[in-house]
Amino acid sequence: MSEPIWKKGGQGEGPGAAVMRFLAGEDVVLDRQLIRFDIRASQAHVNGLARIGLLSADEAEVLVAGLAKIDEQLVSGERVLDERFEDGHSALETWLTEQLGPLGGKVHTGRSRNDQVAVALRLYMKDRLAALRAVCTEVAKVLLQRAKAEGELPMPGYTHLQRAMPMSVGLWQAGHAEAFIDNAELAALTHRWLDASPLGTASGFGVNLPLAREAVAEELDFARLVVNPQYAQNSRGKVELQALGALAAATMDVRRLAWDLSLFTTSEFDFVRLPDGWCTGSSLMPNKRNPDVVELLRAAHGVVAGARVELESVLSLPSGYQRDLQATKPPLLRAFESGLQALALVPDLIGAIEWNETAMRAAISPDMFATDLSVDLAREGVPFREAYREVGMRLKDITADDVVASLENRVSPGACGALSLDLLAERLSAIEEI
C-alpha cells in the first residue's frame, strides 16, 4: 500500500500492513463505483477555491484538466484503482501529484476526506435513485400498455391462495403498475430529500476559509446545502438508509410480482407461459423447464433487506464522524448494484408473458360469483347480510346460467377500465416531470 496521505513526520512507523488492510477494508474496491463522482466533486471544489482566490485561474484549469484526464484513464482501463491505495480519495491526490507535482497537493485545500466521501455518496445516491425512478416508470408503462391491450381477459382472483372472485388480466396488471408508479414517485421524492451538498463542511466543524459552498453546490447540481457541518456527518448512514428504503419498496413489489408468476407458470395453474429465453433446464431431468429468472427476482429483495439491517446496525453512534461510518458503504453499494440489476430485467419479462386464456376461463367456477349474486339481491332491497346467508346456503346449486349476465361486469370492473388506466397514466406522466 502506498504511503497514506495522512502520514506525518515524527510519529513513528504507524500501523503495520495487517492493521492497514483491516482499516482499509473494502474501500478500494467499493470506491471504484464512487471515484468518478469524487472526481466530479473535486473539479467543482477546485473551481470553488479559484473563486475565493486560493488558486489562480491557470492553476484551477490545470487541476480540472488533470482530474478529467484521470477520469478518462479510469474509463478506458489505462488506470486502475487497486490495493496500492488506502481509498479512492488517496489515489486521486496521489495521481494528481504524480502528474502535476506540488500543484496536485492543493486539491485537498479546505476539505476533509469526511466531506469528500459524503458528497461522493450523495452524488452516487442521486444517480442511482434517478435510475430507480426510470426503471420503475418503465415497468409501470409496460404493465399499463398490456392492461390496455389485453385487460379484458378473465382470470380467477385469489385470497389465501384460494379462488375468491373472478377478475381480469387488466386488473392484475394495473395493480402491479400502480405499485411501480408509487415506487417511481418514492424514488423521486427521496432524490429530492437528499439533494443537498455537504462539500465544504470538512471534518464536521467547517474550515477558516470563505469557501464558495453555494457556487460549488450549484456546479454539482445540488438543490441546496447541508448547512450545519456537524449534521453533514450525523446524516451519514441516515440518508443511505432512506435511499435503500426507496429501493426496497421496488424490490418488494418485484418479489410479489415474481411470486405471482411463479405460481401462474406451474402446470397446476397454467395461466402463463414464459418464452425459452427466460427459462433454464435441469442438469438431470430432461423434462424440466425452470423459471429461474423469476425465482431469483423473488430473492433480490433479500439483498436489499439485509443491507438495510446491516447499515442500521452500524448507526448506533455519537455525534460527529466515527470510523464506523466506513461500514455503511458496502451495504449501500451492494444493494443498489444487485437491486437495479434485477429491476432492469422486469420490463422485458412483463413484455414476454404469454397468457393462456383457455386455462384461466376454465379456472373460473360458478361459485366464484356468489358475491355478485349477493350484491344483486342487495340491489333489490334485501339486507346484505341476509343476501349473504341466502347465497351461502345454495353455493353448490349456483350454475353458469345464474351468472352468465354478470360475467362481463366482473371481468371489466372500473378498477381496470379505460378511465382508470388513463388516470394511472396521467399520474405516471406527472411523476416523470418531477
C-alpha positions in Angstrom: 0.0 0.0 0.0 1.3 3.5 -0.9 2.1 6.0 1.8 -1.1 7.2 3.5 -1.9 10.9 2.7 -2.4 11.4 6.5 1.2 10.2 7.3 3.1 12.9 9.3 6.8 13.0 10.3 7.9 12.3 13.8 5.1 9.9 14.7 7.0 6.6 14.4 6.2 3.9 11.8 2.4 3.9 12.4 0.2 0.9 11.7 1.6 -2.3 10.2 0.4 -3.9 7.0 -2.1 -6.2 8.6 -3.7 -3.2 10.5 -3.7 -1.1 7.4 -5.5 -3.8 5.5 -8.1 -4.0 8.2 -8.6 -0.3 8.3 -8.9 0.0 4.5 -11.4 -2.9 4.4 -13.2 -2.9 1.0 -12.8 0.8 0.4 -10.5 0.5 -2.7 -12.9 -2.0 -4.4 -16.0 0.0 -3.4 -14.5 3.3 -4.4 -14.3 2.1 -8.0 -18.0 2.8 -8.1 -17.6 6.2 -6.4 -14.3 7.6 -7.8 -15.9 9.3 -10.8 -18.3 11.1 -8.5 -15.3 12.0 -6.4 -13.6 13.4 -9.5 -16.6 15.5 -10.4 -16.8 16.9 -6.8 -13.1 17.6 -6.8 -13.3 19.6 -10.0 -16.1 21.7 -8.5 -14.1 22.2 -5.3 -11.1 23.3 -7.4 -13.3 25.9 -9.2 -14.6 27.0 -5.8 -11.0 27.6 -4.5 -10.3 29.7 -7.6 -13.5 31.7 -6.8 -12.1 32.8 -3.5 -8.5 33.4 -4.7 -6.8 30.4 -3.2 -6.0 29.1 -6.7 -5.2 31.1 -9.7 -7.4 30.6 -12.8 -4.5 28.9 -14.5 -3.9 26.6 -11.6 -7.6 25.7 -11.4 -7.7 25.0 -15.2 -4.7 22.7 -14.9 -6.1 20.8 -11.9 -9.5 20.4 -13.5 -7.9 19.1 -16.7 -5.7 16.7 -14.7 -8.8 15.3 -13.0 -10.5 14.9 -16.3 -7.5 13.0 -17.7 -7.6 10.7 -14.7 -11.3 10.1 -15.3 -10.7 9.2 -19.0 -7.9 6.8 -17.9 -10.2 5.1 -15.4 -12.9 4.7 -18.0 -10.5 3.3 -20.6 -8.9 0.9 -18.1 -5.5 2.6 -18.5 -5.6 3.5 -14.9 -6.9 1.2 -12.2 -7.8 1.8 -8.6 -6.2 -1.0 -6.7 -4.8 -2.2 -3.4 -1.8 0.1 -3.6 -4.1 2.8 -2.2 -6.0 3.2 1.1 -9.0 4.5 -0.8 -10.1 6.4 -3.9 -9.6 9.8 -2.3 -5.9 9.0 -1.5 -5.5 7.6 -5.1 -6.8 10.8 -6.7 -4.5 13.1 -4.7 -1.5 10.8 -5.4 -2.2 10.6 -9.1 -2.6 14.3 -9.4 0.6 14.9 -7.5 2.5 12.4 -9.8 1.0 14.2 -12.8 1.3 17.8 -11.8 3.8 18.0 -9.0 3.2 20.1 -5.9 0.1 21.7 -7.6 -1.6 18.3 -7.2 -1.4 18.7 -3.4 -3.5 21.8 -3.5 -6.7 19.9 -4.4 -7.3 19.0 -0.8 -7.2 22.6 0.5 -10.2 23.3 2.7 -11.7 19.9 2.7 -11.5 16.6 4.5 -12.0 13.0 3.4 -15.1 13.2 5.5 -16.9 15.7 3.4 -15.2 14.3 0.3 -16.8 10.9 0.8 -20.1 12.4 1.9 -20.5 14.4 -1.3 -19.5 11.4 -3.5 -22.0 9.2 -1.8 -24.8 11.8 -2.2 -23.9 12.2 -5.9 -23.9 8.4 -6.2 -27.3 8.1 -4.5 -28.8 10.8 -6.7 -27.6 8.9 -9.7 -28.9 5.6 -8.6 -32.3 7.0 -7.4 -32.7 8.5 -10.9 -32.0 5.1 -12.4 -34.5 3.6 -9.9 -37.2 6.1 -10.9 -36.6 5.4 -14.6 -36.8 1.6 -14.3 -39.9 1.8 -12.1 -41.5 4.1 -14.6 -40.7 1.7 -17.4 -42.1 -1.3 -15.5 -45.4 0.7 -14.9 -45.6 1.7 -18.6 -45.2 -1.8 -19.9 -47.8 -3.1 -17.5 -50.3 -0.3 -18.4 -49.7 -0.9 -22.1 -50.5 -4.6 -21.7 -53.5 -3.9 -19.5 -54.9 -1.6 -22.2 -54.3 -4.2 -24.9 -55.5 -7.4 -23.2 -57.1 -6.3 -20.0 -60.4 -7.9 -20.7 -59.0 -11.5 -20.4 -60.8 -13.1 -17.4 -58.9 -14.9 -14.7 -59.6 -16.1 -11.2 -58.8 -13.8 -8.3 -57.3 -15.2 -5.1 -57.2 -14.6 -1.4 -55.4 -17.0 1.0 -54.2 -18.7 -2.3 -57.8 -19.9 -2.7 -60.1 -18.9 -5.6 -62.1 -15.9 -4.5 -63.8 -13.9 -7.2 -63.4 -13.5 -11.0 -61.1 -10.7 -12.1 -59.2 -9.8 -15.2 -55.7 -9.7 -16.5 -56.1 -6.0 -16.7 -56.9 -5.7 -13.0 -53.8 -7.8 -12.2 -51.5 -5.8 -14.5 -52.9 -2.4 -13.4 -52.5 -3.3 -9.8 -48.8 -4.0 -10.2 -48.5 -0.9 -12.4 -49.8 1.3 -9.7 -47.3 -0.2 -7.2 -44.5 0.8 -9.5 -45.9 4.2 -10.0 -45.7 4.6 -6.3 -42.2 3.3 -6.3 -41.2 5.8 -9.0 -42.6 8.7 -7.0 -40.9 7.5 -3.8 -37.6 7.4 -5.7 -38.2 10.9 -7.0 -39.1 12.2 -3.5 -36.1 10.5 -1.9 -33.9 12.0 -4.6 -35.2 15.5 -3.7 -34.9 14.9 0.0 -31.2 14.1 0.0 -30.3 16.6 -2.8 -28.1 18.7 -0.5 -24.3 19.3 -0.8 -22.1 18.6 2.3 -19.0 19.7 0.5 -17.2 22.5 2.4 -18.1 21.2 5.9 -14.7 19.4 6.1 -14.5 17.0 9.0 -17.7 18.3 10.7 -16.5 21.6 12.0 -16.1 23.8 8.9 -12.8 25.5 8.0 -11.5 29.0 8.4 -11.9 29.8 4.7 -14.7 31.6 3.0 -15.5 28.6 0.8 -17.9 29.3 -2.1 -20.2 26.5 -1.0 -23.3 27.7 -2.8 -21.5 28.1 -6.1 -19.9 24.6 -5.8 -23.2 23.1 -4.9 -24.8 24.7 -8.0 -22.0 23.4 -10.2 -22.6 19.9 -8.8 -26.4 20.3 -9.5 -27.4 20.1 -5.8 -30.6 21.9 -4.9 -29.3 23.2 -1.6 -26.6 22.8 1.1 -26.3 20.7 4.2 -26.0 23.8 6.3 -24.6 22.6 9.6 -21.1 20.9 9.4 -21.9 18.6 12.3 -25.1 17.4 10.6 -23.1 16.7 7.4 -21.5 13.9 9.4 -24.5 12.9 11.5 -26.6 12.4 8.3 -24.1 9.8 7.1 -26.0 6.5 7.1 -29.3 8.2 7.6 -29.6 9.3 4.0 -28.3 6.0 2.8 -30.9 4.2 4.8 -33.7 6.3 3.2 -32.3 5.6 -0.3 -32.3 1.9 0.5 -35.9 2.3 1.7 -36.9 3.6 -1.8 -35.0 0.7 -3.4 -36.6 -1.8 -1.0 -40.1 -0.6 -1.9 -39.4 -1.5 -5.5 -37.7 -4.9 -4.9 -40.5 -5.9 -2.5 -43.0 -5.3 -5.3 -40.9 -7.2 -7.7 -40.9 -10.1 -5.2 -44.7 -10.1 -5.1 -45.0 -9.9 -8.9 -42.4 -12.7 -9.3 -44.3 -14.8 -6.8 -47.5 -14.5 -8.9 -45.6 -15.5 -12.0 -44.0 -18.4 -10.2 -47.5 -19.7 -9.4 -49.0 -18.9 -12.7 -46.3 -20.7 -14.7 -46.8 -24.0 -12.8 -48.7 -26.8 -14.6 -51.3 -26.7 -11.8 -52.2 -23.1 -12.7 -51.0 -23.0 -16.4 -52.1 -19.3 -16.7 -48.7 -18.1 -18.0 -46.0 -19.4 -20.4 -42.6 -17.8 -20.4 -40.5 -17.9 -23.6 -37.4 -20.1 -23.6 -35.2 -17.0 -23.1 -36.5 -16.7 -19.6 -36.2 -20.3 -18.5 -33.4 -22.8 -17.9 -33.4 -26.6 -17.7 -32.3 -29.3 -15.2 -29.0 -31.0 -15.3 -30.7 -34.3 -14.5 -34.3 -34.2 -15.7 -34.8 -33.7 -19.4 -38.5 -32.7 -18.9 -37.8 -29.7 -16.7 -38.3 -26.1 -17.8 -37.4 -23.9 -14.9 -38.4 -20.2 -14.4 -35.1 -19.4 -12.7 -35.2 -15.7 -13.6 -38.5 -15.3 -11.8 -37.3 -17.2 -8.8 -34.1 -15.1 -8.5 -36.2 -12.0 -8.8 -38.0 -13.2 -5.8 -34.7 -13.4 -3.9 -33.5 -9.9 -5.0 -35.3 -8.2 -2.2 -33.3 -10.2 0.4 -30.1 -8.5 -0.6 -31.7 -5.1 -0.1 -33.4 -6.0 3.2 -30.1 -7.4 4.5 -28.3 -4.3 3.5 -30.8 -2.2 5.5 -30.3 -4.3 8.6 -26.5 -4.2 8.2 -26.5 -0.4 7.8 -28.9 0.3 10.6 -26.8 -1.8 13.0 -23.8 0.5 12.4 -25.6 3.7 13.2 -25.7 3.5 17.0 -23.1 6.3 17.2 -22.5 9.6 19.0 -22.4 12.9 17.0 -19.6 13.6 14.6 -17.5 11.4 12.4 -16.7 7.9 13.6 -14.7 5.4 11.5 -17.6 3.0 11.9 -19.3 5.0 9.1 -16.9 3.4 6.7 -19.0 0.3 7.1 -22.1 2.0 5.7 -20.7 2.0 2.2 -20.6 -1.8 1.4 -24.3 -2.5 2.1 -25.4 0.6 0.2 -23.4 -0.1 -3.0 -24.1 -3.8 -2.9 -27.8 -3.4 -2.6 -28.1 -0.8 -5.4 -25.9 -2.9 -7.7 -28.0 -6.0 -7.1 -31.4 -4.4 -6.9 -31.1 -2.3 -10.1 -29.7 -5.3 -11.9 -32.8 -7.3 -11.0 -35.2 -4.4 -11.7 -33.7 -3.8 -15.2 -35.0 -7.3 -16.3 -38.6 -6.7 -15.3 -39.9 -4.6 -18.2 -38.8 -7.2 -20.8 -40.0 -10.0 -18.6 -43.5 -8.4 -18.4 -43.5 -7.9 -22.1 -42.6 -11.6 -22.7 -45.6 -13.1 -20.7 -47.9 -15.3 -22.8 -51.4 -15.7 -21.2 -53.4 -19.0 -21.5 -56.9 -17.7 -21.8 -58.4 -21.2 -22.0 -56.9 -22.3 -18.7 -57.9 -19.0 -17.0 -61.5 -19.2 -18.1 -61.7 -22.9 -17.1 -60.5 -22.0 -13.6 -63.5 -19.6 -13.0 -66.2 -21.7 -11.4 -69.8 -20.6 -10.9 -69.5 -20.4 -7.1 -66.9 -17.6 -7.5 -69.9 -15.4 -8.5 -71.5 -15.8 -5.1 -70.6 -12.2 -4.1 -72.1 -10.9 -7.3 -75.3 -12.7 -6.6 -75.4 -11.4 -3.0 -74.9 -7.9 -4.3 -77.7 -8.4 -6.9 -80.1 -9.4 -4.1 -79.0 -6.3 -2.0 -79.7 -4.1 -5.1 -83.2 -5.5 -5.0 -83.6 -4.4 -1.4 -82.6 -7.5 0.6 -80.3 -6.6 3.5 -76.9 -7.6 2.5 -76.3 -9.9 5.5 -79.5 -11.8 4.6 -78.5 -12.0 1.0 -75.0 -13.2 2.0 -76.5 -16.1 4.1 -79.1 -17.0 1.4 -76.5 -17.3 -1.3 -74.1 -19.0 1.0 -76.7 -21.8 1.7 -77.0 -22.6 -2.0 -73.4 -22.3 -3.2 -73.4 -25.8 -4.6 -76.5 -25.0 -6.7 -75.1 -22.0 -8.5 -74.8 -22.7 -12.2 -73.3 -20.9 -15.1 -76.8 -19.8 -16.1 -77.1 -17.9 -12.8 -74.1 -15.8 -13.6 -73.9 -15.5 -17.3 -75.2 -12.0 -17.2 -72.6 -11.0 -14.5 -69.5 -12.3 -16.3 -68.7 -9.2 -18.3 -69.4 -6.9 -15.4 -67.0 -8.9 -13.2 -64.1 -9.1 -15.6 -64.4 -5.4 -16.6 -64.6 -3.6 -13.2 -64.0 0.1 -13.1 -60.7 -0.6 -11.3 -59.1 -1.7 -14.7 -61.4 0.1 -17.2 -60.1 2.7 -19.7 -60.8 5.6 -17.4 -58.8 4.1 -14.5 -55.9 3.2 -16.9 -55.9 6.8 -18.1 -55.8 8.1 -14.5 -52.7 5.9 -13.8 -51.0 7.0 -17.0 -51.6 10.7 -16.1 -50.1 10.2 -12.6 -47.1 8.4 -14.2 -46.5 11.3 -16.6 -46.7 13.8 -13.7 -44.0 11.8 -11.8 -41.7 11.8 -14.8 -41.8 15.6 -14.7 -40.8 15.9 -11.0 
